[in-house]
Amino acid sequence: MEQIIHIDEDDVLICISFPRYSTKIVQAVKFARSRKASVISITDSVNSPLAKYSKLMLTATSDIASFVDSLVAPLSLINALIVSLGLRKKSQVAEHFKDLEELWAEYNVYIEVDDKETKTKNKGTKLNNICVIGGGAAGCMAAIAAAKSSDVTILERNEKLLKKVFITGKGRCNVTNAAVGEDFLKNVVRGQKFYLSSFYNFDNFAVMDFFEDRNCPLKEERGSRMFPVSDKSSDIIKTLEKELKEKGVSIRLNYDVKSIKKDGNKFIINDSLTFDKVIVTAGGASYKSTGSDGNMYRKLEKLGHTINDISPSLSALTTSKS
């Protein structure tokens, strides 16, 4: 308790406790509240002993059936908080780590390992043969990420990649938004848990860096919307296509996936192509002319997936007078 002996109403105490709950943590929370400090707790449920003492409570639940408690959910939440705070002070954080790196190098804090030999041995060795169904924005980004360690093939039904990207933003391509993490969260209608884990692994600022690092500068407009400086969606497309080529991703256009079958640990596409893994990024059911006609839902159901009722997210409304 001596570490927080001077805590008062101007301070915030962040407490983390999961079953089995720590007695010392609960005592620290009680002490902080007695000193009128604000308490933010990260715990597993509203039934946690921290709940009644907390001004704000963040819950991270886990349904894993194991005698070993899983900390994946709470650590993901903590990571999200750290990243969100870091985004608010991006330049200060960058400068701080720059100073740290120089300090570590000066005093030889860490051992540097020359892994050139390892890289040479592993060159050309791929972990998996992966198929990405759908060559839209999600498919291309998934392929680029997967190609770091695997052989990747994109199967695209259209005559070209990124057909929907070409028309988005009235042909200018609204790449992302410059809002900070929690502002995004306010506009996420459902799936917020998935949002937290996926977004903070590759957020909107990472998207901006991805394109600007590849000589595709962006600009911010009203509502924090980000567009290419050129106002041409084709520049976004060229950047992605160039990256796919450099990563060695194979692309098969005008390829209609009619069937996906599971054979042991392998997936067989159209009874002819075999892959270790399949990533499905075939779009929803919102824009048939671009290939997003919902046809893939039925194929996924045959594989045993459950498809929830779909509903429009952003679509036009047609009236009798329009």
C-alpha positions in Angstrom: 0.0 0.0 0.0 3.0 2.3 0.5 3.3 2.8 -3.3 0.0 4.7 -3.4 0.2 6.4 0.0 0.1 9.8 -1.5 -2.8 9.2 -3.9 -5.7 11.7 -3.8 -8.6 13.1 -5.8 -6.4 14.3 -8.6 -5.1 10.8 -9.4 -6.4 7.8 -11.3 -5.7 4.2 -10.2 -5.9 1.5 -12.9 -6.4 -1.9 -11.4 -6.3 -5.3 -13.1 -7.7 -8.4 -11.4 -9.2 -11.7 -12.7 -10.3 -14.9 -11.0 -9.0 -15.7 -8.6 -9.2 -12.1 -7.5 -6.2 -10.7 -5.6 -7.0 -9.5 -2.0 -4.2 -6.9 -2.2 -5.7 -5.4 -5.4 -9.2 -5.1 -3.7 -7.6 -3.4 -0.7 -5.7 -1.0 -2.9 -8.9 -0.1 -4.7 -10.7 0.5 -1.4 -7.8 2.7 -0.2 -7.8 4.7 -3.4 -11.6 5.3 -3.1 -11.2 6.4 0.5 -8.7 9.0 -0.8 -11.3 10.1 -3.4 -9.1 9.0 -6.3 -10.8 7.7 -9.5 -10.5 4.0 -10.1 -10.6 2.3 -13.5 -10.8 -1.5 -13.2 -10.0 -4.1 -15.9 -11.7 -7.3 -14.8 -13.9 -10.2 -16.1 -17.4 -9.2 -15.1 -19.8 -6.9 -13.2 -19.7 -9.5 -10.4 -16.0 -8.8 -9.8 -15.2 -7.4 -6.3 -13.6 -4.4 -8.0 -17.0 -3.3 -9.6 -18.5 -1.4 -6.7 -15.4 0.7 -6.2 -14.8 1.6 -9.8 -15.7 4.8 -11.5 -15.1 3.0 -14.9 -15.0 -0.7 -15.4 -13.7 -2.5 -18.6 -14.6 -6.1 -18.8 -12.7 -8.8 -20.8 -14.4 -12.1 -20.7 -13.1 -15.5 -21.7 -15.2 -18.6 -22.3 -12.2 -21.0 -22.6 -12.7 -24.3 -20.9 -9.3 -25.0 -19.2 -7.7 -25.4 -15.8 -5.3 -22.6 -16.9 -6.8 -19.1 -17.0 -6.5 -17.4 -20.3 -5.2 -13.8 -20.3 -5.6 -13.3 -24.0 -8.7 -11.1 -23.7 -7.4 -8.8 -20.9 -4.0 -8.4 -22.5 -5.7 -7.5 -25.8 -7.7 -4.9 -23.9 -4.6 -3.5 -22.2 -2.8 -3.4 -25.4 -5.7 -1.5 -27.0 -5.6 1.1 -24.2 -1.8 1.6 -24.5 -2.1 2.0 -28.3 -5.0 4.4 -28.0 -3.1 6.6 -25.5 0.0 6.4 -27.7 -2.0 7.6 -30.7 -3.0 10.7 -28.8 0.7 11.6 -28.2 2.2 10.0 -31.3 5.1 12.4 -31.8 6.1 12.3 -28.1 6.0 8.5 -28.0 8.1 8.3 -31.2 10.7 10.7 -29.7 10.7 8.8 -26.4 11.4 5.5 -28.1 14.1 7.1 -30.3 15.9 8.3 -27.1 15.5 4.8 -25.6 17.0 3.1 -28.6 20.0 5.4 -28.5 20.4 4.8 -24.7 20.1 1.0 -25.2 22.7 1.1 -28.0 25.1 3.2 -26.0 25.1 0.9 -23.0 24.7 -2.4 -24.9 21.5 -3.3 -23.1 20.4 -5.8 -25.7 22.4 -8.4 -27.6 22.2 -8.0 -31.4 22.0 -11.3 -33.3 23.1 -11.5 -36.9 20.4 -13.6 -38.5 21.6 -13.3 -42.1 22.6 -17.0 -42.1 19.1 -17.9 -40.7 17.4 -15.8 -43.3 19.5 -17.4 -46.1 18.6 -20.9 -44.9 14.9 -20.0 -44.7 14.8 -18.1 -47.9 12.2 -19.7 -50.2 10.7 -21.8 -47.3 7.0 -21.1 -47.0 4.8 -22.3 -44.1 1.6 -22.8 -46.0 -0.1 -22.7 -49.4 -2.9 -20.2 -48.9 -5.9 -19.2 -51.1 -7.6 -15.9 -50.8 -11.1 -15.9 -52.3 -11.9 -12.3 -53.4 -9.5 -9.7 -54.7 -11.0 -6.6 -53.1 -9.4 -4.4 -50.5 -9.6 -7.0 -47.7 -8.4 -9.8 -49.9 -5.4 -7.8 -51.2 -4.4 -6.8 -47.7 -4.8 -10.3 -46.4 -2.7 -11.7 -49.2 0.0 -9.1 -48.6 0.1 -10.1 -44.9 0.0 -13.8 -45.5 2.7 -13.7 -48.2 5.3 -12.8 -45.6 5.5 -16.5 -44.6 3.3 -18.4 -47.1 2.7 -19.0 -50.8 -0.5 -17.1 -51.6 -3.0 -17.2 -54.5 -5.8 -14.8 -55.0 -8.9 -16.1 -56.8 -11.0 -13.3 -58.3 -14.2 -13.7 -60.1 -14.0 -10.3 -61.9 -11.7 -9.3 -64.8 -9.6 -7.2 -62.5 -8.8 -6.7 -58.8 -10.2 -4.0 -56.5 -13.3 -3.3 -58.6 -15.2 -1.8 -55.7 -12.2 0.3 -54.6 -12.1 1.9 -58.0 -15.6 3.4 -57.5 -15.5 4.2 -53.8 -15.5 7.8 -52.7 -16.9 8.9 -56.1 -13.7 7.6 -57.8 -11.4 9.2 -55.3 -11.3 6.3 -52.7 -12.0 7.3 -49.1 -9.0 5.2 -47.8 -9.7 5.5 -44.0 -10.4 8.0 -41.3 -8.0 10.0 -39.1 -10.2 9.7 -36.0 -8.6 8.2 -32.8 -9.5 4.7 -31.8 -12.4 5.4 -29.3 -14.1 7.7 -31.9 -14.1 4.8 -34.3 -15.7 2.6 -31.6 -18.6 5.0 -31.1 -19.6 4.2 -34.7 -19.2 0.5 -34.6 -22.8 -0.8 -34.5 -22.0 -4.4 -33.7 -18.9 -6.7 -33.3 -17.1 -4.3 -31.0 -15.0 -7.2 -29.4 -13.7 -8.2 -32.8 -13.1 -4.6 -33.6 -10.9 -4.1 -30.6 -8.6 -7.0 -31.3 -8.4 -6.5 -35.1 -8.3 -2.7 -35.2 -5.5 -2.4 -32.7 -3.3 -4.9 -34.5 -3.6 -2.8 -37.7 -5.3 0.5 -37.1 -6.2 3.5 -39.3 -2.8 5.1 -38.7 -1.1 1.8 -39.8 -3.2 2.0 -43.0 -2.0 5.6 -43.6 1.6 4.6 -43.1 1.2 1.6 -45.4 0.3 3.8 -48.4 2.5 6.8 -47.6 5.6 4.5 -47.1 4.9 3.3 -50.6 4.8 6.7 -52.2 1.1 7.2 -52.2 0.6 10.3 -50.1 -2.8 11.0 -48.4 -4.7 14.1 -47.3 -7.3 14.7 -44.7 -10.7 16.3 -45.5 -13.9 17.1 -43.8 -14.9 14.6 -41.1 -11.3 13.3 -40.8 -11.7 11.4 -44.1 -8.5 10.4 -45.8 -8.0 10.5 -49.6 -5.0 10.1 -51.9 -3.5 13.5 -52.7 -4.1 12.8 -56.3 -7.9 12.3 -55.8 -7.5 9.1 -57.9 -8.6 5.7 -56.5 -6.3 4.2 -59.2 -3.3 5.3 -57.2 -4.5 3.2 -54.2 -5.1 0.3 -56.6 -1.6 0.6 -58.2 0.0 0.7 -54.8 -1.7 -2.5 -53.7 -1.1 -4.3 -57.0 2.6 -3.3 -56.9 2.9 -4.7 -53.3 1.2 -7.9 -54.3 3.7 -8.4 -57.2 6.7 -7.6 -54.9 5.4 -10.2 -52.4 5.1 -12.8 -55.1 1.3 -13.3 -54.8 -0.3 -15.3 -57.6 -3.4 -13.8 -59.1 -6.1 -15.7 -61.1 -8.7 -13.4 -62.6 -12.1 -14.4 -64.1 -12.0 -17.4 -61.7 -15.4 -18.3 -60.3 -15.2 -20.4 -57.1 -18.1 -22.9 -57.4 -17.2 -25.2 -54.6 -15.0 -25.4 -51.5 -14.5 -28.9 -50.0 -12.5 -30.0 -46.9 -10.3 -33.1 -47.3 -8.5 -33.8 -44.1 -6.3 -30.8 -43.4 -6.6 -29.5 -47.0 -9.1 -27.4 -48.9 -10.1 -28.2 -52.4 -11.4 -25.5 -54.7 -13.5 -26.5 -57.7 -12.2 -30.1 -57.3 -8.9 -29.0 -58.8 -6.9 -26.6 -56.6 -5.6 -27.7 -53.2 -4.6 -25.3 -50.4 -3.6 -25.6 -46.8 -5.6 -22.5 -45.7 -8.4 -20.5 -47.3 -9.2 -16.9 -46.5 -12.6 -15.7 -47.7 -13.0 -12.0 -48.5 -15.7 -12.2 -51.1 -17.7 -9.2 -50.0 -21.2 -9.1 -48.7 -24.4 -8.9 -50.8 -24.5 -5.2 -51.4 -23.2 -4.6 -54.9 -23.8 -7.4 -57.4 -22.1 -5.7 -60.3 -18.8 -5.7 -58.4 -19.2 -9.4 -57.4 -20.7 -8.8 -53.9 -23.8 -10.8 -54.5 -23.9 -12.9 -51.3 -23.2 -16.1 -53.3 -20.4 -17.1 -51.0 -22.6 -17.3 -47.9 -24.2 -20.5 -49.2 -20.8 -22.1 -49.8 -19.7 -21.3 -46.3 -22.8 -22.7 -44.8 -22.0 -26.0 -46.5 -18.6 -26.0 -44.7 -20.5 -25.8 -41.4 -20.3 -22.0 -40.8 -23.3 -20.2 -39.3 -24.5 -17.2 -41.3 -26.3 -14.5 -39.3 -29.1 -12.5 -40.8 -27.5 -9.9 -43.0 -28.7 -6.3 -43.2 -27.7 -3.1 -45.1 -24.8 -1.1 -43.6 -24.5 1.7 -46.1 -26.9 1.6 -49.1 -29.1 3.8 -51.2 -32.8 4.2 -50.4 -35.1 4.2 -53.5 -38.6 5.8 -53.2 -41.5 5.8 -55.6 -40.8 9.4 -56.5 -37.0 9.0 -57.1 
